Amino acid sequence: MLGNLVFVVGDNLAGRSDSVDLVPLSRLGALLDAELASGTPPVIVPGQGIEEYEMEILRSALRRRGLPKELLADVSLPPPLKHWEVHKRNPDNVLIAGLQRISENRFEAALRISDRQEMILDHTTGSHITGMVITEVVRQISLAVGERFLLTPSRTPRRFILNSLQTFFHRFLLPLPTRLEYTVEKVTHKGPDRLRFTGRCDVVQADVLAASGSMDMVVMEESRAEEIEARQIHETTHALAELREWPVLQETESTPRLPL
């Protein structure tokens, strides 16, 4: 244990970790009991997946054992961004918190991962944050910077369209406090409701670069995007119809029949 200090993270984020320094929420009670039997209980530092609901579970664990509430470190994250900034309706799927402008083209935010985030629930490998989640982080912070800082307020619905997205992984990103540094590299305005911009996101943990990503995105009026989609639907369906070479599974005597 790190000098009588332990990081606690959500169960779905801990993976198969058997570390005494990084433990899932469900294992904290047993750890506290073991430490009480052998020495001084540890200071608990919340990591990713520990939000207000889980914080109350931690407080309750301390109360039941007669331990002071000061053993729970105050590492509170700012609230997650609004749904319109990251284009997510479910707050559990919002990965960005505390976005702020540092200079004209530089921004910072905190990584915020719920233990109920959709990709965490369906894709966990080991005790690190998967590449799928980091890629979504790059996408979400790009959307948020565009919505909040690059576009002017408008009643006209707009669509963000991805041109390219690259992600680079330098080391494992653990489910612990993480800083996001975003730089807008180029902006081209094509009207009040249309622009193209590129940006880079650095994912920094313990002052070390863990991952980075870059995104090239176009923003246009939603009606214009729908026109483009409708035209391509028409073109593609007609092109496929003209091929008239559809694969058909011919059932033969040797074709195995699966039980219903």
C-alpha positions in Angstrom: 0.0 0.0 0.0 1.2 3.5 -0.9 2.2 4.9 2.5 -1.2 3.8 4.1 -3.1 5.3 1.1 -5.4 3.4 -1.3 -7.1 4.4 -4.5 -10.7 3.1 -4.9 -12.3 2.9 -8.3 -15.6 1.6 -9.7 -16.0 -2.2 -9.9 -16.4 -2.2 -13.7 -13.2 -0.1 -14.0 -11.0 -2.2 -11.8 -11.1 -5.2 -14.1 -9.1 -8.1 -12.6 -6.8 -5.9 -10.5 -5.5 -7.6 -7.4 -3.4 -4.6 -6.4 -3.3 -3.3 -2.9 -3.0 0.2 -4.2 -5.9 0.2 -6.7 -9.0 -1.6 -5.5 -12.6 -1.9 -6.6 -15.3 -0.4 -4.5 -16.7 -3.8 -3.6 -13.4 -4.9 -2.0 -12.9 -1.8 0.2 -14.8 -3.3 3.2 -12.6 -6.3 3.4 -9.5 -4.2 3.0 -10.6 -1.9 5.8 -11.3 -4.8 8.1 -7.9 -6.3 7.4 -6.1 -3.0 8.1 -8.0 -2.4 11.3 -7.0 -5.8 12.5 -3.3 -5.2 11.7 -2.7 -1.5 12.0 -3.9 2.0 11.0 -6.7 2.2 8.4 -5.7 3.8 5.1 -6.7 7.1 3.6 -9.1 6.5 0.8 -8.6 8.4 -2.5 -11.6 8.1 -5.0 -10.6 7.3 -8.6 -12.7 7.0 -11.7 -16.2 5.5 -11.3 -16.6 7.0 -7.8 -19.2 9.7 -8.0 -21.6 11.0 -5.4 -23.6 7.8 -5.1 -20.5 5.8 -4.6 -19.0 8.4 -2.3 -21.9 7.8 0.1 -21.1 4.1 0.0 -17.5 4.9 1.1 -18.8 7.2 3.9 -21.1 4.5 5.1 -18.2 2.0 5.2 -16.2 4.4 7.4 -19.2 5.1 9.7 -20.0 1.4 10.2 -16.4 0.8 11.4 -16.3 3.9 13.6 -13.7 5.5 11.5 -13.4 9.3 10.9 -14.8 10.8 7.8 -11.5 12.5 7.2 -10.1 9.2 6.0 -12.0 9.8 2.7 -10.0 12.3 0.6 -11.9 15.1 -1.0 -11.2 14.6 -4.7 -14.4 15.9 -6.1 -14.7 16.3 -9.9 -16.6 19.2 -11.4 -20.0 18.2 -12.9 -20.1 16.5 -16.3 -20.7 18.7 -19.4 -24.2 19.2 -20.7 -25.8 16.8 -23.2 -25.8 19.4 -26.0 -22.0 19.9 -25.7 -21.0 16.2 -26.0 -24.1 15.0 -27.9 -25.0 12.4 -25.2 -28.4 12.0 -23.6 -27.4 9.6 -20.9 -25.3 11.4 -18.3 -23.5 8.1 -17.5 -21.9 8.3 -21.0 -20.5 11.8 -20.6 -16.7 11.6 -20.3 -15.7 15.2 -19.9 -16.0 17.5 -16.9 -14.9 21.0 -16.0 -14.0 22.3 -19.5 -12.3 25.7 -19.4 -10.4 27.9 -21.8 -6.8 28.5 -20.9 -5.8 30.7 -23.8 -7.2 31.6 -27.2 -6.7 28.1 -28.7 -5.9 26.0 -25.6 -8.5 24.3 -23.3 -8.4 21.9 -20.3 -10.8 19.5 -18.8 -11.0 16.5 -16.5 -11.6 13.0 -17.5 -14.8 11.7 -15.8 -15.8 8.0 -16.3 -18.9 6.6 -14.7 -18.8 3.0 -13.6 -22.0 2.7 -15.7 -20.6 4.1 -18.9 -21.8 2.1 -22.0 -18.4 1.1 -23.2 -17.1 0.2 -19.8 -20.1 -2.2 -19.3 -19.6 -3.9 -22.6 -15.8 -3.9 -23.1 -13.3 -4.4 -20.3 -9.8 -5.7 -20.7 -7.5 -5.6 -17.6 -7.5 -2.6 -15.2 -6.8 0.1 -17.7 -9.1 2.4 -19.7 -9.6 0.9 -23.1 -8.7 2.5 -26.4 -12.4 2.7 -27.3 -13.1 5.0 -24.4 -10.1 7.2 -25.1 -11.2 7.6 -28.7 -14.6 8.6 -27.5 -12.9 11.1 -25.1 -11.2 12.8 -28.1 -14.5 12.9 -29.9 -16.5 14.4 -27.0 -14.0 17.1 -26.1 -13.8 18.1 -29.8 -17.6 18.4 -29.9 -17.6 20.4 -26.6 -14.9 22.9 -27.7 -16.8 23.4 -31.0 -20.2 23.8 -29.4 -19.1 26.1 -26.6 -16.2 28.2 -28.0 -16.1 28.0 -31.8 -19.7 28.4 -32.9 -21.9 31.4 -32.4 -25.3 30.9 -30.8 -28.0 30.0 -33.3 -31.5 28.7 -33.5 -30.6 26.8 -36.7 -29.9 23.1 -35.9 -26.4 22.1 -36.8 -24.7 18.8 -37.5 -21.1 17.8 -36.6 -19.6 15.6 -39.2 -16.4 13.7 -38.6 -13.8 13.8 -41.4 -10.9 11.9 -39.6 -10.0 10.7 -36.2 -6.6 9.4 -35.1 -5.7 8.1 -31.7 -2.2 7.3 -30.3 -1.6 5.2 -27.2 1.7 5.8 -25.3 1.1 3.8 -22.1 -1.8 2.3 -20.1 -4.3 4.9 -18.9 -5.5 3.8 -15.4 -8.9 4.7 -14.0 -7.4 7.5 -11.9 -7.5 11.3 -12.0 -6.6 12.4 -15.5 -6.2 15.8 -17.2 -7.3 16.5 -20.8 -5.4 19.2 -22.7 -7.0 20.3 -26.0 -5.5 22.6 -28.7 -7.5 23.9 -31.6 -5.0 23.8 -34.5 -7.0 25.3 -37.4 -10.4 26.8 -37.9 -12.0 27.7 -41.3 -15.3 29.6 -41.1 -17.6 29.1 -44.1 -20.5 31.1 -42.7 -22.3 31.7 -39.4 -23.4 28.0 -39.1 -20.7 26.3 -41.0 -17.0 25.8 -40.2 -14.3 23.2 -40.3 -11.8 22.7 -37.5 -9.0 20.4 -36.4 -7.8 19.8 -32.9 -5.5 17.7 -30.7 -6.3 16.2 -27.3 -3.5 15.1 -25.0 -4.5 12.7 -22.2 -2.2 13.3 -19.2 -2.0 11.3 -16.0 0.4 12.0 -13.2 2.0 14.6 -15.6 2.8 11.9 -18.1 1.3 11.7 -21.6 -0.7 8.5 -21.7 -2.6 9.0 -25.0 -3.3 11.6 -27.6 -5.7 12.1 -30.5 -6.5 14.4 -33.3 -9.8 15.1 -35.1 -10.9 16.9 -38.2 -14.5 17.9 -38.2 -17.0 19.9 -40.3 -20.1 21.7 -38.8 -23.0 22.5 -41.1 -26.7 23.2 -41.0 -28.6 20.1 -40.2 -30.9 20.6 -43.3 -27.8 20.6 -45.5 -26.5 17.4 -43.9 -29.9 15.8 -44.4 -29.8 16.7 -48.1 -26.4 15.1 -48.6 -27.6 11.9 -46.8 -30.8 11.7 -48.8 -28.8 12.1 -52.1 -26.4 9.4 -51.1 -29.2 7.0 -50.0 -30.7 7.4 -53.4 -27.4 7.0 -55.3 -26.3 3.9 -53.3 -29.6 2.0 -53.2 -30.0 2.5 -57.0 -26.4 1.4 -57.6 -26.9 -1.7 -55.6 -30.2 -2.4 -57.3 -28.5 -2.3 -60.7 -25.9 -4.9 -59.7 -28.6 -7.5 -59.3 -26.0 -9.9 -57.9 -27.4 -10.7 -54.5 -25.9 -13.7 -52.6 -28.6 -16.3 -52.0 -28.2 -19.2 -49.7 -29.4 -22.3 -51.6 -30.6 -25.0 -49.2 -29.4 -28.5 -50.2 -29.7 -31.9 -48.7 -26.2 -31.3 -47.1 -27.2 -28.0 -45.5 -27.4 -28.7 -41.8 -30.7 -27.8 -40.2 -30.3 -25.9 -36.9 -32.8 -26.6 -34.1 -35.3 -23.8 -33.4 
